[in-house]
């Protein structure tokens, strides 16, 4: 039974409070959705990337709420309907009943859809470590970039729950390039971006500068400038982004995605900490 499977997995996570438990429930459902999308054929034309990709595939120690994808080739005709029509009935047979809300604007390059369910909470209500209202819904947002910048590289990865399944994922180098574009171009500071930055640096990851150059040329303050990103250019503008960041509000953004035992690490967040890690990255880039 699905409730026995989920109950066993929840206990493996050892949630420390109700927020941890909610994050765990959402993550387990993300696994089911990923397997469904793989069976529906999404990964023949798309790559999994973003924070949830780092969490599920590479063990990033923060939770993430969205499933983000990027097409391997541009296609403005992409629609979620074909894939959701396949996975929703399949998951219903497993005991997970989703309602679908497609928020994709016709002319928007990023196509969005939401999957919402209250079925899992009702099944597990008597076997959860922390109390939870049975009608509270879990929401999973799907996003896919149908007009991606050129230069991304991808590989095959595997997830082991609920069944062993191959999925196509962005390489860490290209993923770091996409994250770097967000750090340099996002109009507001997002703590999850900076948390992931620390993780990439800890893994000594080199960003894919070809992808980053194309992304900067396509969208953001350097759009159309034709900048060929070098390590020197990248580090200089990264330092500018660090010094311009309000670390108080940035910490608040990421706190709810961290397990309780990691939240104290946010007390260290300040300009000096991140400039230090930019210098660490400079060593990786041999600058």
PARO-448857 format. One record per residue: x, y, z of N, C-alpha, C in turn. Coordinates in pm, whole numbers. Each point is the difference from the previous one (the first is absolute). Layout:
// residues N
{{X; Y; Z}; {X; Y; Z}; {X; Y; Z}} ...
// end
This chain:
// residues 287
{{84; -120; 0}; {-84; 120; 0}; {88; 126; 0}} {{-48; 103; -71}; {79; 122; -14}; {29; 65; 135}} {{-97; -8; 94}; {23; 64; 129}; {111; -68; 79}} {{13; -132; -16}; {108; -71; 68}; {136; 37; -58}} {{5; 12; -132}; {125; 38; -66}; {43; 140; 44}} {{-94; 94; -3}; {33; 138; 36}; {33; 12; 148}} {{-73; -70; 82}; {25; 6; 144}; {141; -48; 32}} {{43; -109; -64}; {134; -51; 22}; {107; 98; -45}} {{-23; 65; -116}; {98; 96; -50}; {8; 123; 89}} {{-114; 48; 50}; {0; 117; 87}; {86; -26; 123}} {{-12; -118; 56}; {78; -34; 119}; {149; -2; -29}} {{38; -32; -123}; {142; 1; -37}; {59; 141; 6}} {{-83; 101; -25}; {46; 139; 0}; {17; 56; 141}} {{-68; -59; 98}; {2; 49; 138}; {-34; 149; 9}} {{-117; 42; -49}; {-35; 142; 8}; {-1; 50; 145}} {{56; 121; 19}; {14; 54; 136}; {-119; 84; 44}} {{-83; 42; -95}; {-117; 80; 33}; {-101; -10; -114}} {{-112; 69; 14}; {-107; -10; -99}; {43; 54; -136}} {{85; 103; -1}; {47; 56; -127}; {88; -99; -73}} {{92; -64; 72}; {81; -105; -60}; {-89; -109; -60}} {{-102; -38; 75}; {-91; -106; -45}; {-70; 40; -128}} {{-44; 125; -9}; {-69; 46; -121}; {94; -1; -120}} {{124; 43; 23}; {100; -3; -107}; {28; -142; -47}} {{4; -95; 95}; {23; -140; -35}; {-115; -54; -83}} {{-123; 28; 41}; {-116; -46; -75}; {3; 51; -143}} {{31; 128; -14}; {6; 57; -135}; {110; -65; -82}} {{115; -24; 61}; {112; -60; -74}; {-34; -142; -45}} {{-67; -76; 83}; {-36; -136; -39}; {-97; 2; -119}} {{-91; 94; 0}; {-92; 11; -114}; {73; 48; -125}} {{102; 84; 17}; {80; 41; -114}; {64; -121; -68}} {{45; -96; 79}; {57; -123; -57}; {-103; -73; -87}} {{-121; -13; 52}; {-104; -68; -77}; {-28; 72; -131}} {{-3; 134; 5}; {-28; 78; -121}; {114; -16; -100}} {{124; 1; 47}; {115; -18; -89}; {-6; -134; -72}} {{-31; -105; 75}; {-11; -132; -63}; {-112; 0; -103}} {{-111; 63; 33}; {-110; 8; -96}; {39; 75; -126}} {{71; 111; 15}; {44; 77; -116}; {99; -79; -85}} {{85; -78; 67}; {94; -85; -76}; {-76; -102; -83}} {{-99; -64; 60}; {-79; -99; -72}; {-78; 64; -115}} {{-38; 127; 18}; {-77; 69; -103}; {89; 52; -113}} {{132; -12; 15}; {91; 37; -109}; {55; 140; 5}} {{-18; 73; 110}; {47; 139; 5}; {150; 10; -22}} {{77; -96; 52}; {145; 15; -2}; {63; -32; -135}} {{-82; -34; -97}; {53; -10; -136}; {30; 139; -56}} {{-68; 102; 53}; {20; 135; -53}; {34; 103; 105}} {{9; -40; 127}; {24; 98; 106}; {104; -49; 100}} {{59; 97; 71}; {96; -26; 107}; {-59; 47; 132}} {{23; -74; 106}; {-36; 38; 136}; {112; 87; 55}} {{-35; 115; 59}; {102; 87; 59}; {-61; 76; 117}} {{76; 90; 60}; {-53; 81; 110}; {27; -62; 137}} {{-56; 65; 102}; {26; -40; 137}; {-46; -140; 34}} {{-117; -40; -48}; {-50; -134; 30}; {87; -105; -68}} {{50; 31; -118}; {96; -88; -67}; {124; -21; 88}} {{54; 109; 53}; {118; -11; 86}; {-31; -82; 124}} {{-119; 17; 55}; {-40; -71; 120}; {-16; -150; -26}} {{-77; -33; -101}; {-36; -141; -24}; {114; -79; -63}} {{72; 62; -92}; {104; -73; -74}; {136; 10; 67}} {{31; 117; 58}; {136; 22; 52}; {6; 18; 152}} {{-113; -11; 69}; {4; 0; 146}; {15; 136; 64}} {{-34; 109; -69}; {-1; 133; 63}; {-81; -6; 129}} {{52; 59; 107}; {-64; -15; 130}; {-103; 108; 31}} {{-73; 44; -99}; {-117; 84; 23}; {-115; -54; -82}} {{-121; 25; 46}; {-117; -40; -76}; {-27; 101; -110}} {{-82; -38; -97}; {-34; 88; -111}; {-143; -29; -43}} {{-73; 104; -46}; {-143; -18; -22}; {-40; -22; -145}} {{84; 33; -97}; {-39; -8; -141}; {75; -110; -73}} {{-61; -49; -107}; {68; -88; -94}; {26; 82; -126}} {{127; 28; -26}; {39; 87; -110}; {66; -81; -112}} {{-36; 36; -122}; {52; -70; -117}; {38; 102; -106}} {{83; -43; -93}; {37; 83; -114}; {0; -89; -123}} {{-56; 49; -109}; {1; -79; -123}; {141; -9; -56}} {{31; -112; -62}; {129; -15; -67}; {7; 88; -125}} {{-115; 19; -63}; {-10; 88; -117}; {-123; 89; 16}} {{10; 120; -49}; {-111; 95; 11}; {-124; -54; -70}} {{-115; 19; 66}; {-127; -43; -60}; {-114; 75; 68}} {{-47; 106; -64}; {-107; 82; 58}; {-133; -73; 5}} {{-9; -115; -67}; {-128; -74; -2}; {-13; -96; 117}} {{102; -11; 81}; {-7; -95; 112}; {-120; 31; 89}} {{-68; -104; 45}; {-112; 13; 94}; {7; -112; 102}} {{-35; 31; 124}; {2; -100; 107}; {-110; -104; -14}} {{-107; 36; -69}; {-121; -83; -2}; {29; -146; -37}} {{81; -21; -102}; {29; -135; -47}; {57; -88; 112}} {{87; 58; 81}; {69; -77; 104}; {-88; -14; 124}} {{-71; 106; 35}; {-84; -7; 119}; {-120; -92; -22}} {{-50; -5; -123}; {-110; -94; -30}; {44; -144; 20}} {{130; -24; -8}; {53; -135; 20}; {26; -29; 147}} {{64; 94; 70}; {45; -34; 134}; {-111; 10; 105}} {{-97; 89; -19}; {-104; 15; 102}; {-80; -129; 20}} {{-48; -66; -107}; {-69; -128; 20}; {91; -107; 59}} {{126; -3; -42}; {93; -100; 51}; {18; 16; 152}} {{17; 125; 44}; {20; 24; 143}; {-128; -24; 79}} {{-113; 25; -63}; {-128; -28; 67}; {-13; -148; 31}} {{49; -85; -91}; {-3; -144; 24}; {89; -40; 117}} {{103; 85; 27}; {88; -26; 114}; {-62; 49; 131}} {{-108; 77; -11}; {-63; 56; 119}; {30; 146; 22}} {{69; 62; -95}; {33; 143; 10}; {-83; 74; -105}} {{-98; 74; 45}; {-92; 68; -92}; {36; 148; -10}} {{45; 40; -117}; {39; 138; -25}; {-108; 74; -77}} {{-18; 126; 33}; {-73; 91; -87}; {103; 85; -74}} {{-27; 36; -123}; {96; 69; -86}; {-48; 142; -28}} {{90; 95; 14}; {-26; 138; -40}; {111; 41; -94}} {{-32; 22; -126}; {100; 41; -99}; {1; 153; -7}} {{113; 60; 36}; {13; 146; 1}; {89; 49; -114}} {{10; -75; -105}; {88; 36; -111}; {-66; 106; -88}} {{65; 116; -8}; {-44; 102; -93}; {46; -38; -141}} {{-83; 26; -98}; {29; -44; -136}; {132; 55; -51}} {{30; 127; 30}; {120; 63; -55}; {117; 0; 98}} {{-14; -66; 114}; {108; -3; 99}; {96; -115; -29}} {{131; 26; 4}; {96; -108; -27}; {6; -105; 110}} {{-34; 39; 123}; {0; -96; 111}; {-143; -48; 21}} {{-24; -127; -20}; {-133; -59; 15}; {-14; -57; 140}} {{-109; 37; 69}; {-18; -36; 140}; {-128; -81; 20}} {{7; -94; 92}; {-118; -76; 39}; {14; -36; 147}} {{-113; -19; 68}; {0; -37; 141}; {-74; -132; 18}} {{56; -84; 84}; {-66; -123; 43}; {-31; 16; 149}} {{-126; -20; 36}; {-41; 17; 140}; {-72; -125; 47}} {{25; -36; 126}; {-68; -117; 55}; {-17; 13; 151}} {{-111; -51; 50}; {-18; -16; 144}; {-16; -148; 35}} {{16; -87; -99}; {-26; -143; 20}; {104; -65; 91}} {{126; 42; -12}; {106; -64; 77}; {-14; 31; 148}} {{-27; 124; 33}; {-17; 36; 140}; {-112; -76; 66}} {{-108; -23; -74}; {-113; -74; 56}; {38; -146; 25}} {{81; -56; -90}; {42; -139; 17}; {92; -17; 120}} {{85; 102; 23}; {106; -15; 99}; {-31; 65; 134}} {{-116; 59; 13}; {-26; 87; 114}; {22; -69; 134}} {{-21; -131; 8}; {15; -70; 128}; {141; -53; 21}} {{88; 16; -98}; {133; -59; 11}; {111; 100; -29}} {{-27; 128; 27}; {101; 103; -20}; {60; 39; 134}} {{129; 31; 4}; {62; 41; 126}; {-60; 127; 60}} {{-45; 93; -89}; {-54; 128; 46}; {-140; 18; -56}} {{-84; 68; 75}; {-139; 17; -40}; {-10; 80; -129}} {{-102; -30; -77}; {-20; 65; -130}; {-147; -3; -33}} {{-56; 114; -44}; {-141; 4; -36}; {-24; -87; -122}} {{-98; -90; 5}; {-18; -96; -110}; {-32; 62; -134}} {{-54; 122; -2}; {-37; 62; -128}; {108; 93; -54}} {{111; 12; 70}; {107; 86; -48}; {59; -57; -127}} {{15; 85; -102}; {46; -47; -130}; {152; 14; -15}} {{56; -93; -73}; {139; 9; -42}; {1; 45; -145}} {{83; 98; -31}; {3; 57; -135}; {139; -19; -60}} {{3; -49; -122}; {126; -15; -75}; {-11; 83; -127}} {{93; 93; -15}; {0; 83; -121}; {97; -57; -102}} {{-45; -11; -124}; {84; -42; -111}; {29; 122; -88}} {{126; 18; -35}; {37; 106; -92}; {97; -56; -104}} {{-19; 43; -125}; {94; -41; -104}; {31; 119; -90}} {{127; 23; -25}; {45; 106; -89}; {-3; -52; -143}} {{-88; 57; -82}; {-13; -45; -138}; {88; 80; -96}} {{70; 100; 52}; {88; 83; -83}; {136; 13; 69}} {{67; -112; 24}; {123; 4; 79}; {117; 56; -78}} {{95; 63; 71}; {124; 40; -68}; {79; -122; -43}} {{75; 14; -106}; {79; -111; -52}; {118; -29; 91}} {{48; -124; -5}; {123; -34; 69}; {-14; -91; 119}} {{-123; -34; 39}; {-17; -89; 114}; {45; -142; -35}} {{58; -68; 97}; {40; -139; -17}; {-80; -86; 98}} {{-23; -125; -36}; {-84; -86; 82}; {56; -140; 6}} {{-55; -79; 92}; {44; -137; 21}; {-117; -81; 55}} {{18; -130; 11}; {-102; -86; 58}; {30; -24; 147}} {{-100; 21; 85}; {10; -30; 142}; {-110; -99; 37}} {{4; -49; 123}; {-100; -97; 43}; {-55; 39; 137}} {{-130; -16; 18}; {-60; 14; 131}; {-50; -137; 44}} {{8; -29; 129}; {-31; -134; 48}; {-134; -16; 67}} {{-76; 109; 16}; {-132; -7; 64}; {-101; 76; -87}} {{-119; -55; -19}; {-55; -125; 54}; {51; -126; -72}} {{55; 18; -123}; {65; -111; -70}; {123; 57; -70}} {{97; -85; -28}; {120; 45; -71}; {-39; 51; -138}} {{35; 126; -28}; {-45; 64; -124}; {109; 89; -56}} {{33; -13; -130}; {96; 93; -62}; {-70; 131; -36}} {{69; 111; 25}; {-51; 131; -39}; {114; 79; -62}} {{-32; 92; -88}; {100; 85; -62}; {18; 124; 86}} {{124; 29; 38}; {27; 113; 88}; {106; 91; -58}} {{-7; 126; 35}; {104; 95; -37}; {128; -36; 76}} {{115; 14; -64}; {124; -23; 72}; {19; 108; 106}} {{81; -27; 100}; {22; 98; 106}; {63; 127; -54}} {{88; -11; -100}; {63; 119; -58}; {-104; 91; -65}} {{-93; -59; -73}; {-105; 80; -62}; {-101; 50; 103}} {{-27; -83; 101}; {-89; 42; 107}; {57; 120; 75}} {{132; -1; 26}; {64; 114; 67}; {-6; 124; -88}} {{11; -18; -130}; {-12; 115; -91}; {-140; 60; 9}} {{-103; -85; 1}; {-137; 49; 10}; {-21; 72; 133}} {{55; -56; 107}; {-12; 65; 132}; {77; 132; 2}} {{115; 4; -65}; {78; 123; -6}; {-76; 110; -74}} {{-71; -38; -105}; {-82; 98; -71}; {-104; 60; 94}} {{-62; -84; 83}; {-97; 50; 97}; {67; 93; 101}} {{116; -37; 50}; {70; 83; 98}; {36; 136; -57}} {{38; 4; -126}; {44; 125; -61}; {-114; 84; -55}} {{-114; -64; -32}; {-104; 72; -74}; {-135; 11; 72}} {{-22; -81; 102}; {-131; 5; 67}; {-18; 138; 62}} {{-121; 56; -11}; {-26; 135; 48}; {-15; 9; 151}} {{1; -114; 67}; {-5; -2; 146}; {92; -111; 49}} {{36; 6; 126}; {93; -99; 54}; {-77; -119; 56}} {{36; -119; -42}; {-68; -122; 40}; {98; -88; 78}} {{-33; -27; 125}; {91; -73; 86}; {34; -139; -50}} {{-97; -65; -66}; {26; -134; -52}; {108; 3; -108}} {{7; 107; -79}; {106; 14; -100}; {137; 2; 68}} {{11; 79; 106}; {129; 15; 67}; {37; -126; 78}} {{-99; -68; 55}; {28; -126; 68}; {58; -101; -99}} {{-61; -6; -118}; {48; -92; -103}; {140; 40; -47}} {{25; 131; -7}; {134; 47; -38}; {106; -58; 93}} {{-25; 5; 131}; {95; -57; 95}; {21; -149; -25}} {{-107; -68; -37}; {9; -143; -26}; {86; -28; -125}} {{-24; 75; -107}; {80; -19; -122}; {149; 24; 29}} {{29; 104; 77}; {140; 29; 31}; {61; -113; 82}} {{-78; -54; 95}; {50; -111; 82}; {31; -123; -85}} {{-68; -13; -114}; {23; -113; -92}; {105; 32; -105}} {{58; 120; 9}; {103; 44; -96}; {-52; -6; -145}} {{-121; 43; -18}; {-63; -3; -131}; {41; 121; -82}} {{32; -22; -126}; {32; 109; -93}; {-125; 29; -85}} {{-50; 123; 1}; {-117; 29; -82}; {29; -9; -149}} {{-99; -39; -76}; {7; -8; -146}; {-11; 142; -55}} {{113; 62; -35}; {0; 140; -42}; {-67; 20; -135}} {{0; -102; -85}; {-71; 13; -128}; {-149; 20; 25}} {{-57; -84; 85}; {-141; 14; 33}; {-27; 133; 70}} {{84; 38; 94}; {-21; 125; 72}; {6; 120; -96}} {{96; -1; -93}; {10; 109; -98}; {-129; 12; -81}} {{-51; -114; -46}; {-122; 1; -81}; {-121; 44; 83}} {{-4; -41; 126}; {-111; 39; 86}; {1; 150; 27}} {{118; 55; 26}; {12; 145; 23}; {-40; 79; -123}} {{34; -53; -118}; {-34; 69; -124}; {-149; -6; -30}} {{-67; -100; 55}; {-142; -20; -28}; {-91; 75; 96}} {{42; 11; 125}; {-90; 60; 100}; {81; 63; 113}} {{-44; 121; 43}; {64; 67; 112}; {66; 130; -41}} {{75; 63; 91}; {59; 132; -28}; {106; 1; -109}} {{56; -117; -33}; {101; -7; -106}; {-59; -55; -130}} {{-131; 0; -11}; {-65; -54; -120}; {47; 71; -126}} {{40; -79; -100}; {41; 55; -128}; {139; 58; -3}} {{75; -9; 111}; {134; 58; 4}; {106; -95; -56}} {{-35; -124; -19}; {94; -96; -57}; {122; -25; 86}} {{-20; -2; 131}; {113; -21; 91}; {45; -145; -3}} {{128; -21; -25}; {58; -132; 13}; {58; -12; 140}} {{-67; -70; 87}; {36; 0; 141}; {136; -67; 21}} {{87; 71; 68}; {128; -55; 45}; {-6; -19; 151}} {{95; -70; 54}; {4; -20; 145}; {14; 134; 71}} {{81; 90; -55}; {21; 131; 63}; {-128; 82; 1}} {{-70; 2; -114}; {-126; 75; -8}; {-102; -57; 99}} {{-9; -131; 3}; {-97; -68; 86}; {26; 30; 147}} {{122; -13; 45}; {32; 21; 140}; {-19; 146; 41}} {{34; 91; -87}; {-19; 143; 30}; {-147; 32; 23}} {{-87; -49; -88}; {-142; 32; 13}; {-67; -82; 111}} {{54; -115; 30}; {-49; -77; 113}; {28; 74; 130}} {{118; 58; 12}; {33; 78; 119}; {-92; 121; 13}} {{-33; 63; -110}; {-92; 114; 3}; {-138; -45; 50}} {{-44; -118; -44}; {-129; -52; 46}; {3; -31; 148}} {{110; -54; 48}; {12; -31; 143}; {-9; 127; 84}} {{73; 103; -38}; {3; 123; 80}; {-132; 76; -6}} {{-81; -26; -102}; {-129; 69; -13}; {-115; -73; 69}} {{27; -117; 57}; {-106; -84; 55}; {-32; 35; 144}} {{-130; 6; 32}; {-49; 15; 137}; {-10; -139; 61}} {{94; -35; 85}; {8; -137; 49}; {-109; -32; 101}} {{-58; 99; 65}; {-108; -27; 95}; {-122; -58; -70}} {{-46; 67; -104}; {-118; -49; -73}; {33; -126; -79}} {{124; -11; -46}; {41; -116; -77}; {-4; -126; 85}} {{43; 10; 125}; {-4; -115; 91}; {-144; -44; 26}} {{-90; 94; 9}; {-141; -33; 27}; {-60; -83; -112}} {{43; 24; -124}; {-54; -74; -113}; {33; -148; 7}} {{120; -32; 43}; {45; -140; -6}; {-30; -78; 127}} {{-25; 68; 111}; {-9; -68; 130}; {-103; -112; 2}} {{-116; 22; -60}; {-106; -101; 10}; {29; -125; -83}} {{103; 5; -84}; {36; -115; -82}; {114; -82; 62}} {{47; 43; 116}; {110; -71; 65}; {-52; -83; 115}} {{50; -122; 16}; {-31; -77; 121}; {40; 81; 124}} {{-68; -25; 108}; {21; 77; 123}; {146; 4; 42}} {{71; -112; -15}; {138; -7; 47}; {98; 81; -85}} {{-44; 50; -116}; {88; 79; -87}; {-30; 150; 5}} {{-107; 38; 64}; {-41; 140; -6}; {98; 93; 73}} {{70; -52; 99}; {95; 83; 72}; {113; 47; -89}} {{29; -74; -106}; {108; 39; -90}; {-27; 135; -67}} {{-126; 40; -6}; {-34; 127; -63}; {50; 119; 82}} {{31; -22; 127}; {55; 109; 82}; {133; 49; -54}} {{67; -83; -78}; {131; 36; -56}; {-10; 82; -127}} {{-119; 11; -57}; {-14; 64; -130}; {26; 150; 10}} {{99; 46; -72}; {26; 143; -15}; {88; 19; -123}} {{33; 123; -29}; {77; 31; -120}; {137; -69; 2}} {{65; 1; 116}; {133; -59; 9}; {-2; -149; -32}} {{-102; -71; 51}; {-9; -144; -25}; {-7; -29; -150}} {{-83; 76; -71}; {-18; -30; -142}; {117; 50; -86}} {{63; 110; 40}; {120; 42; -71}; {111; -104; 18}} {{7; -59; 118}; {97; -108; 23}; {-24; -115; -97}} {{-127; -36; -20}; {-30; -112; -89}; {19; 38; -147}} {{-16; 126; -34}; {36; 42; -136}; {149; -19; -21}} {{80; 32; 101}; {145; -22; -10}; {33; -149; -11}} {{-76; -83; 71}; {20; -145; -13}; {-31; -46; -142}} {{-105; 55; -59}; {-35; -32; -137}; {107; 46; -97}} {{61; 115; 29}; {110; 49; -84}; {114; -100; -7}} {{26; -68; 110}; {105; -103; 0}; {-40; -117; -91}} {{-127; -37; 3}; {-48; -107; -87}; {17; 39; -146}} {{-25; 128; -28}; {9; 50; -136}; {142; 40; -38}} {{93; -16; 94}; {142; 32; -21}; {22; 145; -38}} {{-68; 88; 71}; {15; 145; -24}; {80; 62; 114}} 
// end
